[in-house]
Amino acid sequence: MKYDIIIVGAGPGGIFSAYELTKLNSDLKIAIFEAGNPLEKRKCPIDGVKVKSCIKCPSCAIMNGFGGAGAFSDGKYNITNQFGGSLYEYIGKKEAIDLMKYVDEINLAYGGEGTKLYSTADTKIKKMCLENGLHLLDAQVRHLGTDINYVVLENLYNYLKERADFYFRTPVEKVTKLEDGKYEVHTADASYSCDKCIISVGRSGSKWMETVCADLDIPTKSNRVDIGVRVELPAEIFSALTDELYESKIVYRTEKFEDLVRTFCMNPHGAVVNENTNGIITVNGHSYEDPSKHTENTNFALLVSKHFSEPFKDSNGYGESIARLSNMLGGGVIVQRFGDLVRGRRSNTERIQEGYVTPTLAATPGDLSLVIPKRILDGIIEMIYALDKICPGTANDDTLLYGVEVKFYNMEVELDNNLETRNKGLFVIGDGSGVTHSLSHASASGVYVARYILSEMNK
Ligand SMILES: Cc1cc2nc3c(=O)[nH]c(=O)nc-3n(C[C@H](O)[C@H](O)[C@H](O)COP(=O)(O)OP(=O)(O)OC[C@H]3O[C@@H](n4cnc5c(N)ncnc54)[C@H](O)[C@@H]3O)c2cc1C
């Protein structure tokens, strides 16, 4: 089977490149290969009754399938160059922001109309943060919410399925370069050739991406992992921030080690959830736009970035080992009251039940100090006290900490300014490239490459 363009991975990167390609040239023959299921068949078996925790399915319904890792996410599209990836380093700051705004317009046109766009511009919170040694990063945030995000994806799929061939439950095993400069994509049952190939396999495809780079002699580098906890507390405590900004990215430099600790993925009235990356259970969070699905709690992550220097190269392996420790001690994610952590004792079921914060995730009560390296944990504790100054109550004894939250960064694939590898016609976009770490940046990278490919074809 021959295609003009093959896209590997149907996450936001793959979806938006397919969208832009089909919109600008309806004659193109395009195929999209996806390891997971179509959207409506993506069902995590955890029902809280029969299946209470992750059973490590071979293809994780949360991470794989149409919509990618973002399908059941909070659908927070951050329009900013200050976090979420380094796309601007390749394509320029203005172009990156323009593309993120374009993605926002499409999301609105496909079901997101009426959702709120929050902004840090002109907020007094910035000054309040600065007065307390905290730094609020600038951004606009479109909050689709898990429910509307799903509707947008459904509508985009209905548009795309008429214009491109989808191969679900079809992981690509290998990509080879043909002598005429074209590419062949190999699955378990067949091979498909194409003029151009766009790889957008996200974080779940990181190990596979390494093999592609090794096979096609594409240089990579990997030196970063973020480690931390997810904090859960009564929504009222953070309402001064979340009512105005929804999500605030705040950075704090610790006094003890001058490390940077930052807030990440804030979910007002949300729920804490498990995340399965290559069989390792870590923690994440999301929230719904629909008020009937709101919880009484807000959750967010506190993360510390670890950068490694030579000779150590396996930063993700380091993060995995720490997550494995929590999986070993807790059978999955561990939860601890902040009061227990600072008093040096483990939390147990009774102490969690007696607390005033009801956990939204059934995690194992335990002791995070047995899992998280001291320097990182010290930084997190310092930041909780710093946040307590702008949101009093953050450092309450009953504040819950879930661990570990790990942000694995894909190795950085060597790409030129058009996100093309040294093999002409082979592009790597989205989180799988190491360039992006967010919905908006991954989607924008897809649009960028689609436009570039078409401009090259039209030359
Ligand atoms: C629970 C959760 C909540 C999140 N919340 C937010 C948020 O609110 N805002 C935000 O900006 N970001 C959020 N993120 C991150 C965001 O989802 C990712 O940054 C984004 O999805 C990256 O898009 P992508 O297309 O690069 O990769 P992905 O979304 O990971 O998609 C890659 C796709 O490729 C497929 N694939 C992998 N290997 C192969 C293969 N060999 N063959 C075929 N298919 C393959 C996978 O099955 C997957 O569907 C969240 C992530 C999670 C897990």
The ligand as an ORCA input file, in Angstrom:
! r2SCAN-3c Opt
* xyz 0 1
  C      -3.301     12.348     32.638
  C      -2.624     13.383     31.774
  C      -3.041     14.709     31.834
  C      -2.443     15.685     31.040
  N      -2.930     16.963     31.082
  C      -2.427     17.892     30.258
  C      -2.987     19.210     30.201
  O      -3.997     19.517     30.847
  N      -2.376     20.133     29.393
  C      -1.288     19.835     28.635
  O      -0.803     20.713     27.936
  N      -0.764     18.587     28.642
  C      -1.314     17.605     29.414
  N      -0.785     16.344     29.403
  C       0.325     16.063     28.463
  C      -0.257     15.931     27.038
  O      -1.263     14.960     27.048
  C       0.858     15.588     26.075
  O       1.825     16.604     26.123
  C       0.324     15.468     24.635
  O      -0.686     14.496     24.566
  C       1.447     15.114     23.662
  O       0.903     14.878     22.391
  P       1.649     13.929     21.346
  O       0.775     13.855     20.144
  O       3.036     14.374     21.191
  O       1.755     12.489     22.053
  P       0.650     11.538     22.689
  O      -0.538     12.315     23.083
  O       1.343     10.737     23.716
  O       0.213     10.600     21.483
  C       1.081      9.647     20.926
  C       0.256      8.511     20.326
  O       1.161      7.662     19.603
  C       0.775      6.305     19.792
  N       1.951      5.462     19.586
  C       3.042      5.310     20.365
  N       3.931      4.456     19.794
  C       3.364      4.054     18.628
  C       3.780      3.167     17.587
  N       4.963      2.534     17.622
  N       2.937      2.956     16.546
  C       1.731      3.593     16.472
  N       1.286      4.440     17.449
  C       2.103      4.677     18.487
  C       0.277      6.251     21.230
  O      -0.612      5.160     21.386
  C      -0.410      7.618     21.387
  O      -1.796      7.538     21.132
  C      -1.364     15.341     30.181
  C      -0.929     14.006     30.122
  C      -1.542     13.033     30.893
  C      -1.077     11.616     30.780
*
